[in-house]
Amino acid sequence: MSDLKAKDKQYIVNTYSRFDALIVKGKNATCYDENGKEYIDLTSGIGVNSLGFADDDWANAVAEQAKSLQHTSNLFYTEPDIKLAKKLCFITGYDKVFFANSGAEANEGAIKIARKYSFDKYGLGRNKILCFVNSFHGRTVTTLAATGQDVFHNYFFPFTEGFDFVKANDIEDFKAKLDDKVCAVMFEPVQGEGGVLPMNAEFIKEVKSLCDKKDVLIIADEVQTGIGRTGKFLASEYFNITPDLTTLAKGLGGGLPIGAVLCSSKVSNVLSYGDHGTTFGGNPVVCAGSNVCVDKISDKSFLDEVVKKSQYIKDKLLPLDEVLDISGLGLMIGITLKSKSSKDIAAKCVENGLLVLTAKEKVRLLPPLTITFEELEKGIKILAEVLQS
């Protein structure tokens, strides 16, 4: 173990079970450790490095912005966040954007908007938010309360009140819980941490229809699925709906921290001065990089390539004896194994020069959207060899 790894264990709070690799540099989907060992990255920093490592345009935009203005606070206007907000609204059809620093913060913002919308219109008592069993919405006390996995509901009591859980794709369970206290429904188009499980399109359409009749808001948590990850700019496009609120993070920043809440015209003026805020939201350096990400990823030919790469992975892996099934959309892929442990597979992949993730019992792949077919071929070959060993 290198001296740096020892210092990590000594000085950093031990909240992560790290793989035995110290990454020092990378380009696109290829990176290297301190000894020069090469790895193909099929994780993109858990869906963050949408343009891979050190994309030239992204890096230049970030560097140039850092040289001129790194921060002012939201008490003043800056250009990069205004440009980014306009682009996001134009591409998605939303009315306004609130910028935050992470997916959990974006989800907190959406929750606050939903509850204030209901309070302003209906008064006290209509504040419940329906979430889904097996969902994941963040690690703050409130977003943990919104997360539909019992394993996260421990230690940090009391959790924020006002959440209830519905079985995914069970319309009767949904109808039974859609009472007069509900102000919003929050869902992930693909449950990521829950096992890379797409929601059923017909179910989501029916949920939207029922909610529209009751003036219940729909919140799409696209922290992991958004910004081209599934082959659409927003995964909700697969369901042919436009949620009232959509949350973004991860791939939007291309490697720097950012979160965003996209607001429809129905809710875009719910928050006023002092209702919500953040010190770093809309930071000029981060937004300079985000503008590059959005420019590249929103191109239809780019998104078409994401779909082709997804199909390539499925075509190569599905015939393997150890692969029982593949779930997900686009380059958000979950591999169900017949007999082997996903954690063991992930560890062996690192030994063999490949970075992958897990989601419960599945091997999870979130490669950079820019991964080349050459890099993909290398990576999938290593994965196939590990699965068959």
C-alpha positions as CSV (number, residue, x, y, z in Angstrom):
1,M,0.0,0.0,0.0
2,S,1.3,3.4,-1.0
3,D,2.0,6.1,1.6
4,L,-0.9,8.1,0.2
5,K,-3.4,5.3,0.8
6,A,-2.1,5.0,4.4
7,K,-2.6,8.7,4.9
8,D,-6.1,8.5,3.4
9,K,-7.0,5.9,6.1
10,Q,-5.4,8.0,8.8
11,Y,-6.8,11.5,7.9
12,I,-10.1,11.0,6.0
13,V,-13.3,9.9,7.7
14,N,-13.8,6.2,6.8
15,T,-17.2,6.5,5.1
16,Y,-16.2,4.8,1.8
17,S,-15.0,1.3,1.1
18,R,-12.4,2.2,-1.6
19,F,-11.1,-0.1,-4.3
20,D,-7.4,-0.6,-4.2
21,A,-6.5,1.9,-6.9
22,L,-5.1,5.4,-6.5
23,I,-6.0,7.2,-9.7
24,V,-3.7,10.1,-10.7
25,K,-4.7,11.0,-14.3
26,G,-6.9,10.1,-17.2
27,K,-8.2,10.9,-20.7
28,N,-11.7,10.2,-21.8
29,A,-12.5,6.6,-20.5
30,T,-8.9,5.6,-19.8
31,C,-7.0,6.4,-16.6
32,Y,-3.9,5.5,-14.7
33,D,-2.8,4.8,-11.1
34,E,0.3,6.0,-9.3
35,N,2.3,3.1,-10.8
36,G,1.2,3.8,-14.4
37,K,-1.2,0.9,-14.6
38,E,-4.0,1.5,-17.1
39,Y,-7.7,1.2,-16.4
40,I,-10.7,1.4,-18.6
41,D,-13.3,3.4,-16.7
42,L,-16.9,2.2,-16.9
43,T,-18.0,4.3,-13.9
44,S,-17.4,7.9,-14.9
45,G,-17.2,8.9,-11.3
46,I,-20.6,7.3,-10.6
47,G,-22.2,9.0,-13.6
48,V,-20.4,12.4,-13.2
49,N,-17.7,12.5,-15.9
50,S,-20.2,12.7,-18.7
51,L,-17.4,13.8,-21.1
52,G,-14.8,11.5,-19.6
53,F,-11.6,12.5,-18.0
54,A,-10.1,15.9,-19.0
55,D,-12.1,16.7,-22.0
56,D,-10.2,19.5,-23.8
57,D,-13.1,21.9,-24.4
58,W,-14.4,21.4,-20.8
59,A,-11.0,21.8,-19.2
60,N,-10.2,24.9,-21.2
61,A,-13.6,26.5,-20.4
62,V,-13.1,25.8,-16.7
63,A,-9.5,27.0,-16.7
64,E,-10.3,30.3,-18.5
65,Q,-13.2,31.0,-16.2
66,A,-11.1,30.3,-13.1
67,K,-8.6,32.9,-14.4
68,S,-11.1,35.7,-14.6
69,L,-13.8,35.1,-12.0
70,Q,-14.2,32.1,-9.7
71,H,-17.0,33.2,-7.4
72,T,-19.1,36.3,-6.6
73,S,-22.1,34.9,-4.6
74,N,-25.7,35.0,-5.9
75,L,-26.0,38.6,-4.8
76,F,-24.6,39.6,-8.2
77,Y,-25.3,38.6,-11.8
78,T,-22.7,36.4,-13.6
79,E,-22.7,35.2,-17.2
80,P,-22.1,31.5,-17.1
81,D,-25.1,30.5,-15.0
82,I,-27.4,32.7,-17.1
83,K,-26.2,31.0,-20.3
84,L,-26.6,27.6,-18.7
85,A,-30.1,28.3,-17.4
86,K,-31.2,29.6,-20.8
87,K,-29.8,26.5,-22.6
88,L,-31.4,24.1,-20.2
89,C,-34.8,25.8,-20.5
90,F,-34.6,25.9,-24.3
91,I,-33.6,22.2,-24.6
92,T,-36.1,20.9,-22.1
93,G,-39.0,23.2,-22.4
94,Y,-38.9,24.2,-18.7
95,D,-39.5,27.8,-17.6
96,K,-36.8,28.5,-15.0
97,V,-33.9,26.8,-13.2
98,F,-32.7,26.9,-9.6
99,F,-29.0,26.0,-9.2
100,A,-27.6,24.0,-6.3
101,N,-24.5,21.9,-5.6
102,S,-25.5,18.3,-5.6
103,G,-28.3,15.9,-6.4
104,A,-29.5,15.8,-2.7
105,E,-29.7,19.6,-2.6
106,A,-31.6,19.6,-5.9
107,N,-34.1,17.1,-4.5
108,E,-34.4,19.2,-1.3
109,G,-35.1,22.2,-3.4
110,A,-37.8,20.4,-5.4
111,I,-39.4,19.2,-2.1
112,K,-39.5,22.7,-0.8
113,I,-41.1,24.0,-4.0
114,A,-43.7,21.3,-4.0
115,R,-44.7,21.9,-0.3
116,K,-44.8,25.7,-0.7
117,Y,-46.9,25.4,-3.9
118,S,-49.4,23.4,-2.0
119,F,-49.2,25.6,1.1
120,D,-49.8,28.8,-0.9
121,K,-52.8,27.2,-2.7
122,Y,-54.4,24.9,-0.1
123,G,-52.9,25.9,3.3
124,L,-51.6,23.6,6.0
125,G,-51.9,19.9,6.0
126,R,-51.4,19.1,2.4
127,N,-47.6,18.3,2.5
128,K,-47.1,14.5,2.0
129,I,-44.8,13.4,-0.8
130,L,-45.2,9.9,-2.3
131,C,-42.0,8.2,-3.2
132,F,-41.3,4.6,-4.4
133,V,-40.1,1.5,-2.7
134,N,-36.4,0.9,-3.6
135,S,-35.8,4.5,-4.5
136,F,-32.8,6.6,-3.6
137,H,-32.9,10.4,-3.4
138,G,-29.8,11.5,-1.4
139,R,-28.1,11.3,2.0
140,T,-29.3,14.4,3.8
141,V,-31.8,13.8,6.6
142,T,-34.7,14.8,4.4
143,T,-33.7,13.0,1.2
144,L,-32.9,9.9,3.3
145,A,-36.5,10.1,4.6
146,A,-37.6,10.3,0.9
147,T,-35.5,7.2,0.0
148,G,-37.5,4.0,-0.2
149,Q,-34.9,1.6,1.2
150,D,-35.0,0.4,4.8
151,V,-31.3,0.0,5.0
152,F,-30.9,3.8,4.9
153,H,-33.5,4.4,7.6
154,N,-31.3,4.0,10.6
155,Y,-29.1,5.9,13.1
156,F,-30.0,9.4,12.2
157,F,-33.5,9.7,13.9
158,P,-35.7,11.7,13.8
159,F,-36.1,11.8,10.0
160,T,-38.1,14.5,8.3
161,E,-41.8,13.7,8.3
162,G,-44.2,13.7,5.4
163,F,-43.2,10.8,3.1
164,D,-45.0,7.6,2.2
165,F,-43.9,4.8,-0.2
166,V,-45.6,3.2,-3.1
167,K,-44.7,-0.1,-4.8
168,A,-43.1,0.7,-8.2
169,N,-45.4,0.0,-11.1
170,D,-48.3,-0.9,-8.9
171,I,-51.1,1.4,-9.8
172,E,-53.6,0.1,-7.2
173,D,-51.1,0.7,-4.4
174,F,-50.6,4.2,-5.8
175,K,-54.3,5.0,-6.0
176,A,-54.7,3.7,-2.4
177,K,-52.1,6.2,-1.1
178,L,-53.0,9.2,-3.2
179,D,-55.1,10.8,-0.5
180,D,-55.9,14.5,0.1
181,K,-52.7,15.1,2.1
182,V,-50.5,14.4,-0.9
183,C,-48.8,17.4,-2.6
184,A,-46.3,15.7,-4.8
185,V,-44.9,12.4,-6.2
186,M,-41.2,11.9,-6.6
187,F,-39.8,9.2,-8.9
188,E,-36.6,8.1,-10.6
189,P,-37.1,7.2,-14.3
190,V,-34.6,4.4,-13.6
191,Q,-34.0,3.4,-10.0
192,G,-30.2,3.6,-10.0
193,E,-28.9,2.7,-6.5
194,G,-31.9,0.4,-6.2
195,G,-30.7,-1.9,-9.0
196,V,-30.8,0.0,-12.3
197,L,-34.6,-0.7,-12.7
198,P,-36.6,1.4,-15.2
199,M,-40.0,2.5,-14.3
200,N,-42.9,1.3,-16.5
201,A,-43.9,3.9,-19.0
202,E,-47.6,3.2,-18.9
203,F,-47.5,3.3,-15.1
204,I,-45.8,6.7,-15.0
205,K,-48.3,8.1,-17.6
206,E,-51.2,6.9,-15.4
207,V,-49.6,8.4,-12.3
208,K,-49.2,11.7,-14.2
209,S,-52.9,11.6,-15.3
210,L,-54.1,11.0,-11.8
211,C,-51.9,13.7,-10.3
212,D,-53.0,16.3,-12.8
213,K,-56.6,15.7,-11.8
214,K,-55.8,16.3,-8.2
215,D,-53.2,19.1,-8.7
216,V,-50.5,16.9,-7.3
217,L,-47.0,17.8,-8.6
218,I,-44.7,15.3,-10.3
219,I,-41.0,15.5,-9.4
220,A,-38.6,13.5,-11.6
221,D,-35.3,12.8,-9.9
222,E,-33.0,12.7,-12.9
223,V,-29.8,13.2,-10.9
224,Q,-28.4,10.0,-12.5
225,T,-30.6,9.6,-15.6
226,G,-30.4,13.2,-16.8
227,I,-28.0,14.9,-19.3
228,G,-27.9,12.2,-21.9
229,R,-27.2,9.2,-19.7
230,T,-30.1,7.1,-21.1
231,G,-29.8,8.2,-24.7
232,K,-32.3,11.0,-24.3
233,F,-31.4,14.4,-22.8
234,L,-33.9,13.7,-20.1
235,A,-35.1,10.1,-19.4
236,S,-38.7,11.3,-18.8
237,E,-38.8,11.8,-22.6
238,Y,-39.2,8.0,-22.8
239,F,-42.5,8.3,-20.9
240,N,-43.7,11.2,-23.1
241,I,-44.4,13.4,-20.0
242,T,-43.0,16.6,-18.7
243,P,-42.9,16.5,-14.9
244,D,-43.6,19.7,-13.0
245,L,-40.1,19.6,-11.6
246,T,-37.0,17.8,-12.7
247,T,-33.8,17.5,-10.6
248,L,-30.3,17.2,-12.2
249,A,-26.7,16.9,-10.9
250,K,-23.9,14.4,-11.7
251,G,-23.3,14.5,-15.4
252,L,-24.4,18.2,-15.7
253,G,-21.1,19.4,-14.2
254,G,-18.8,17.0,-16.1
255,G,-16.7,16.5,-13.0
256,L,-17.5,19.6,-10.9
257,P,-20.3,19.8,-8.3
258,I,-23.6,21.2,-9.5
259,G,-27.3,20.5,-9.0
260,A,-30.3,22.0,-10.7
261,V,-34.1,22.1,-10.3
262,L,-35.9,22.6,-13.6
263,C,-39.2,24.3,-12.9
264,S,-42.3,24.3,-15.2
265,S,-44.3,27.5,-15.6
266,K,-46.7,26.2,-13.0
267,V,-44.1,26.3,-10.2
268,S,-41.4,28.6,-11.5
269,N,-42.5,31.5,-9.3
270,V,-43.3,29.6,-6.1
271,L,-40.0,30.5,-4.5
272,S,-39.4,34.2,-3.7
273,Y,-36.6,36.2,-2.0
274,G,-35.3,34.3,1.0
275,D,-37.4,31.2,0.5
276,H,-34.3,29.2,-0.6
277,G,-30.7,29.8,-1.3
278,T,-27.2,28.4,-1.6
279,T,-23.7,30.0,-1.3
280,F,-22.2,28.2,-4.3
281,G,-25.1,27.5,-6.6
282,G,-24.5,28.7,-10.1
283,N,-20.8,29.1,-9.5
284,P,-19.1,30.6,-12.6
285,V,-16.4,28.0,-12.9
286,V,-18.7,25.0,-12.6
287,C,-21.3,26.6,-15.0
288,A,-18.5,27.3,-17.6
289,G,-17.9,23.5,-17.6
290,S,-21.6,22.7,-17.5
291,N,-22.2,24.8,-20.6
292,V,-19.7,22.7,-22.6
293,C,-21.4,19.5,-21.3
294,V,-24.8,20.7,-22.3
295,D,-23.7,21.9,-25.7
296,K,-22.1,18.6,-26.6
297,I,-24.6,16.2,-25.1
298,S,-27.8,17.8,-26.3
299,D,-26.7,17.1,-30.0
300,K,-29.0,14.4,-31.4
301,S,-26.1,12.6,-33.1
302,F,-24.3,12.5,-29.8
303,L,-27.4,10.9,-28.1
304,D,-27.8,8.5,-30.9
305,E,-24.2,7.3,-30.2
306,V,-25.1,6.7,-26.6
307,V,-27.9,4.3,-27.7
308,K,-25.5,2.5,-30.1
309,K,-22.9,2.0,-27.4
310,S,-25.6,0.7,-25.1
311,Q,-26.6,-1.9,-27.6
312,Y,-23.0,-2.9,-28.2
313,I,-22.6,-3.6,-24.5
314,K,-25.7,-5.7,-24.4
315,D,-24.8,-7.6,-27.6
316,K,-21.4,-8.5,-26.1
317,L,-22.5,-9.5,-22.6
318,L,-26.0,-11.1,-22.9
319,P,-24.6,-14.3,-24.6
320,L,-22.3,-15.0,-21.6
321,D,-23.2,-17.9,-19.4
322,E,-22.8,-15.9,-16.2
323,V,-25.1,-13.1,-17.4
324,L,-28.8,-13.7,-16.5
325,D,-30.2,-10.3,-17.6
326,I,-29.3,-6.7,-18.4
327,S,-31.5,-3.8,-17.2
328,G,-31.4,-0.1,-17.6
329,L,-31.5,2.5,-20.4
330,G,-28.7,3.9,-22.5
331,L,-25.4,3.9,-20.8
332,M,-27.0,3.2,-17.4
333,I,-26.7,-0.6,-17.3
334,G,-27.3,-3.2,-14.6
335,I,-26.1,-6.8,-15.1
336,T,-27.8,-9.6,-13.2
337,L,-25.4,-12.5,-12.5
338,K,-26.3,-16.1,-12.2
339,S,-24.1,-17.2,-9.4
340,K,-21.2,-14.8,-8.7
341,S,-21.0,-11.8,-6.3
342,S,-21.1,-8.4,-7.9
343,K,-18.7,-7.1,-5.3
344,D,-16.3,-9.8,-6.0
345,I,-16.6,-9.2,-9.8
346,A,-16.0,-5.4,-9.2
347,A,-12.8,-6.1,-7.2
348,K,-11.5,-8.6,-9.7
349,C,-12.1,-6.1,-12.5
350,V,-9.9,-3.5,-10.8
351,E,-7.1,-6.1,-10.5
352,N,-7.5,-6.6,-14.3
353,G,-7.5,-2.9,-15.3
354,L,-11.2,-2.2,-15.4
355,L,-13.4,0.1,-13.2
356,V,-17.0,-0.9,-12.7
357,L,-19.7,-0.3,-10.0
358,T,-22.3,-2.3,-8.2
359,A,-26.0,-1.7,-7.5
360,K,-27.2,-4.2,-4.9
361,E,-26.6,-7.7,-6.4
362,K,-25.9,-6.3,-9.9
363,V,-22.8,-5.1,-11.7
364,R,-23.5,-1.5,-12.7
365,L,-21.9,0.3,-15.7
366,L,-22.0,4.1,-16.1
367,P,-19.3,4.7,-18.7
368,P,-18.5,8.2,-19.9
369,L,-20.9,9.1,-22.7
370,T,-17.9,9.9,-24.8
371,I,-16.3,6.5,-24.4
372,T,-14.9,5.3,-27.8
373,F,-15.8,2.0,-29.2
374,E,-12.1,1.1,-28.9
375,E,-12.2,1.8,-25.2
376,L,-15.5,0.0,-24.9
377,E,-14.2,-3.1,-26.6
378,K,-11.2,-3.2,-24.3
379,G,-13.4,-2.8,-21.2
380,I,-16.0,-5.3,-22.2
381,K,-13.4,-7.8,-23.0
382,I,-11.9,-7.5,-19.5
383,L,-15.4,-7.8,-18.0
384,A,-16.3,-10.8,-20.0
385,E,-13.0,-12.6,-19.0
386,V,-13.6,-11.8,-15.3
387,L,-17.2,-13.0,-15.5
388,Q,-16.2,-16.3,-17.2
389,S,-13.1,-17.0,-15.0
